[in-house]
Amino acid sequence: MPSTSRRGASAPISKMRRERGSGVLEALRKMAISYQLKPGERLSEIELSQRLGVSRTPVREALARLVNDGFLLPASRGFVRRPLDVQETLDLYEARVAVESACLSLAIQRATDEEIAQAKAYLAASQKAAPDTPVEQLVELDEGFHLRIADMARNQELRRMLGVLNERIRFIRWIDMENVGRSATQKEHQQILKALQARDEAAAQQALKAHIGLRKEQIVEAIAKGLARIYLPPEAVR
């Protein structure tokens, strides 16, 4: 009986630790995505644990996870935030094109008419977003459209990879969305969906690649603007 009691008592504690660890990971992931953890910054477990009000253990575990997810680099003593690098960003966009292209190809084969209708309804609803909607929310709506195509592909590994890529390039996409504007993005979504509904893979792939590919000069410009946003006061960026 005592051993059973100890096991019963340890279960809530273990659950609390998991929930705390998950919360720390999510907080640090958001800080990494938005570059509150600055490019090349050496991270202090002590400082971060104090900032988040937790012990060092969940912070250390979260930082190790963020290395695996591509946000941080291991250093001789701890971790550093990956820099905003042009070639790395190009690589990420090429990977996104490859993953989304595979998702679209499978979606053309596997999507039901009902799923396509739901995607059209989502797109119509997202078009009603107010003009002053924050760019972070606009990118979230854009990601939601592409994730629906990934869901239609019925391949969990491709969807998982797309989720990771979305997080890695989200900051650049915030900058790019400001440059490109919402109307162009919405028209391109409509073209992709129209070709998907027609099961026209050639047209769908052409529309997709025109929509999500960024040229090197666009990435250089976005990174320059991103660095200004990270390091300069808001009034200097305007």
C-alpha positions in Angstrom: 0.0 0.0 0.0 2.7 2.6 0.8 4.4 2.1 -2.5 1.1 2.6 -4.3 0.5 5.8 -2.4 4.0 7.1 -3.4 3.3 6.3 -7.0 0.0 8.1 -6.8 1.6 11.1 -5.3 4.4 11.3 -7.8 2.0 11.3 -10.8 0.6 14.8 -10.2 4.2 16.1 -9.6 5.4 14.6 -12.8 2.5 16.1 -14.7 3.2 19.5 -13.1 6.8 19.3 -14.2 5.8 18.4 -17.7 3.4 21.2 -17.9 6.0 23.7 -16.5 8.6 22.4 -19.0 6.1 22.8 -21.9 5.3 26.3 -20.8 9.0 27.3 -20.6 9.7 25.8 -24.0 6.8 27.7 -25.6 7.9 30.9 -24.0 11.4 30.6 -25.2 10.3 29.5 -28.6 8.2 32.7 -29.0 11.2 34.7 -27.8 13.4 33.0 -30.4 10.9 33.4 -33.3 10.5 37.1 -32.6 14.2 37.6 -32.0 13.7 38.9 -28.5 16.7 36.5 -28.2 19.0 38.6 -30.5 21.1 37.1 -33.4 24.3 35.8 -32.0 23.3 36.5 -28.4 24.8 34.2 -25.8 22.0 32.9 -23.6 22.3 32.7 -19.8 20.3 29.9 -18.1 20.4 31.9 -14.9 19.1 35.1 -16.4 16.3 33.3 -18.4 15.2 31.2 -15.4 14.9 34.4 -13.3 13.1 36.1 -16.2 10.6 33.3 -16.5 10.3 32.6 -12.8 11.4 28.9 -13.0 14.3 26.8 -12.1 17.3 26.3 -14.4 16.4 22.7 -15.3 13.4 23.3 -17.5 15.2 26.3 -19.1 18.2 24.0 -19.9 16.0 21.3 -21.4 14.1 23.9 -23.5 17.3 25.4 -24.8 18.5 22.0 -25.8 15.2 21.4 -27.6 15.5 24.7 -29.5 18.9 23.6 -30.7 17.3 20.5 -32.3 14.6 22.8 -33.8 17.2 25.0 -35.4 16.8 28.2 -33.4 19.9 28.0 -31.3 23.5 26.9 -31.7 25.5 25.1 -28.9 28.5 27.1 -27.6 31.4 26.2 -25.4 29.4 27.5 -22.4 25.7 27.2 -23.2 23.8 28.3 -26.3 23.6 31.2 -28.7 20.8 32.4 -30.9 21.4 31.6 -34.6 22.2 34.7 -36.6 20.0 36.1 -39.4 21.9 34.6 -42.3 21.1 35.1 -46.0 22.1 31.7 -47.2 20.4 29.9 -44.3 17.2 31.8 -45.0 17.5 30.9 -48.7 17.9 27.2 -47.7 14.8 27.4 -45.5 12.7 28.9 -48.3 13.9 26.2 -50.7 13.0 23.6 -48.1 9.6 25.2 -47.7 9.0 25.1 -51.5 9.9 21.4 -51.6 7.7 20.4 -48.6 4.7 22.4 -49.7 5.1 21.2 -53.3 5.0 17.6 -52.0 2.0 18.4 -49.9 0.1 20.0 -52.8 0.8 17.1 -55.1 -0.6 14.6 -52.5 -3.6 17.0 -51.8 -4.5 17.0 -55.5 -4.7 13.2 -55.2 -6.3 12.8 -51.8 -8.4 15.9 -50.9 -12.1 15.5 -50.8 -14.5 18.0 -52.3 -15.7 18.9 -48.8 -12.1 19.6 -47.6 -11.5 21.9 -50.6 -14.8 23.7 -49.9 -13.7 24.2 -46.3 -10.4 25.7 -47.5 -12.4 28.1 -49.7 -14.5 29.1 -46.8 -11.4 29.7 -44.7 -9.9 31.8 -47.4 -13.1 33.8 -47.8 -13.2 34.4 -44.0 -9.5 35.4 -43.9 -10.1 38.0 -46.7 -12.4 39.9 -44.3 -9.5 40.7 -41.9 -9.5 44.4 -41.2 -6.9 46.6 -42.9 -5.2 47.4 -39.6 -4.8 43.7 -38.6 -1.3 43.2 -37.1 1.1 41.6 -39.5 1.7 38.8 -37.1 -2.0 37.8 -37.4 -1.9 38.1 -41.1 1.0 35.7 -41.4 -0.9 33.3 -39.0 -3.8 33.4 -41.4 -1.5 32.7 -44.3 0.1 29.8 -42.5 -3.4 28.4 -41.7 -4.2 28.3 -45.4 -1.1 26.4 -46.3 -1.5 24.0 -43.3 -4.9 23.1 -44.6 -3.4 22.0 -47.8 -0.9 19.9 -45.8 -3.8 18.4 -43.9 -5.4 17.4 -47.2 -2.1 15.6 -48.1 -2.6 13.2 -45.2 1.1 12.9 -44.5 1.9 13.8 -40.9 5.6 13.9 -41.4 5.3 16.5 -44.2 2.9 18.5 -42.0 5.3 18.4 -39.1 8.2 19.6 -41.3 6.1 22.4 -42.6 5.3 23.5 -39.1 9.0 23.7 -38.1 9.9 25.6 -41.3 7.0 28.0 -40.7 8.5 28.8 -37.2 12.0 29.2 -38.5 11.0 31.8 -41.2 8.1 33.5 -39.4 10.1 36.6 -38.5 11.2 37.1 -42.1 7.6 36.5 -43.3 6.4 39.3 -41.0 8.8 41.6 -42.7 7.9 40.3 -46.2 4.2 40.6 -45.6 4.6 44.3 -44.9 6.5 44.7 -48.2 4.2 42.6 -50.4 0.8 43.5 -49.0 -2.2 41.4 -48.3 -4.1 41.7 -51.6 -1.4 40.0 -53.7 -1.1 37.2 -51.2 -4.9 36.6 -51.3 -5.0 36.5 -55.1 -2.2 33.9 -55.1 -4.1 31.8 -52.6 -7.1 31.8 -54.8 -5.0 30.7 -57.8 -3.6 27.8 -55.8 -7.0 26.7 -54.6 -8.6 27.0 -58.0 -5.9 24.7 -59.5 -6.3 22.3 -56.6 -10.0 22.1 -57.1 -9.5 21.5 -60.8 -6.9 18.8 -59.9 -4.5 20.6 -62.3 -1.1 19.8 -60.8 0.9 21.8 -63.3 -1.1 25.0 -62.7 -1.2 24.4 -58.9 2.6 23.9 -58.6 3.3 27.0 -60.8 1.0 29.1 -58.6 2.5 27.7 -55.4 6.1 28.4 -56.4 5.3 31.9 -57.6 3.6 32.5 -54.2 6.1 31.2 -51.7 9.5 31.6 -53.3 11.7 34.5 -52.3 14.6 35.7 -54.4 18.0 36.4 -52.8 17.7 40.1 -53.1 14.2 40.0 -51.4 15.7 38.0 -48.5 18.7 40.4 -48.2 16.2 43.3 -48.0 14.0 41.5 -45.4 17.0 40.7 -43.2 18.2 44.3 -43.3 14.8 45.5 -42.2 14.6 42.7 -39.6 17.9 43.7 -38.1 16.8 47.3 -38.0 13.7 46.3 -36.2 15.6 44.2 -33.7 18.3 46.7 -32.8 16.9 50.2 -33.5 14.2 52.0 -31.5 10.7 51.9 -33.2 10.8 55.6 -34.1 14.1 55.1 -36.0 12.6 52.2 -38.1 9.6 54.1 -39.4 
